[in-house]
């Protein structure tokens, strides 16, 4: 025990901090458009007992988590579909743009918010996707196509092109929702978040607000 304590006392805290800080993964995003994509981990099994394929309580909890993330990260736009949150970040990226901070904190916030809302432990993973300007809508269309395919296969069990035109399809459940801050002058409002069915955003082929947050 005393030998171990002697080893602790030998540590030069400053040099140890500098050395191990240099070993951290420090990928930094600077002034680039990115999306943080958060996916529910094993929600299909962890949400046993909730209505499938899309339970309104689950949808509401995930949308509330997306709003919390928008506020905490200063994002102007988010796209929510199924068990997925896509957070668009532009010129002002928090936490010094450090990738490990962005992914770990966003996953923690979403996991805590949705777990509390639904009364059971639920987890999100988070990854960073780098976009070029103009990629925002094609990216949403790609995620919507994947989500719609999953929704329709469990709902209609018909070929996608046939199922998409069926009467009674809930396009909000099928393709999700875009959340966007209302703009005041050149800055997005911190409080006012507008909601748009993603199917309408895709049809209009126009983002409801700039992603230069």
C-alpha positions, 0 to 999 in steps of 0.5 A: 500500500505504501509503495503504491502511494509513493508511486502516486506521489511521484507523478508530475501532474502537469507533464502527465496531463500534457502527455495524455491530453496529446494522446486523445483523439482530437479530430476537430471540425472547423467551420464545416457543415456537419450532421450528428446522427444519433441512432437508438441502440436495439430499440426494436427489442428494448421498446417491447410493449410499445406499438409498432412500427411507430408509437406516438409516445416514442415519437414524442420522446425522441422529438423532445430530445431533438429539441433539447439537443438543438438548444444545447448545441445551437443547431438551427435544424434537426431531422427526426425519423423512427429512432433517429435524430439528425442534428445539423451544425454549421458555422458555430460548432460547440465544444471547440469542434472536438469530435469526441465531445460532440458525439459523446455529449449528444448521445448522453443527452438523447439517452437521458431524455428518452429514458426518462420520458419512456421510463426504461433505460434506452441508449443512443449512439452518435456519429459525425457526418461531414457535408458539403453545402447543398448536401442537406436535402439529399442527406434527408432524402436518403435517411427518409428513404431508408426509414420509409422502406422499414416502415412500409415493409412492416406496415404494408408488406408490398413493393415500395413503389406500390406501398408508398401510394397506398391510402392510409399511410401516415407520412409523418411516421413514414418519413419523419419531421424536420424541426427548424428554428425561426430566424430573427434577422441573421440569427436563429431564435433560441426558443421558437422551433417550427415543425414541418412534415419531412414529406413536405420539405422533400416535395418543396425541395427547400430547407425551412431554414438555413443550416448556417447556425 
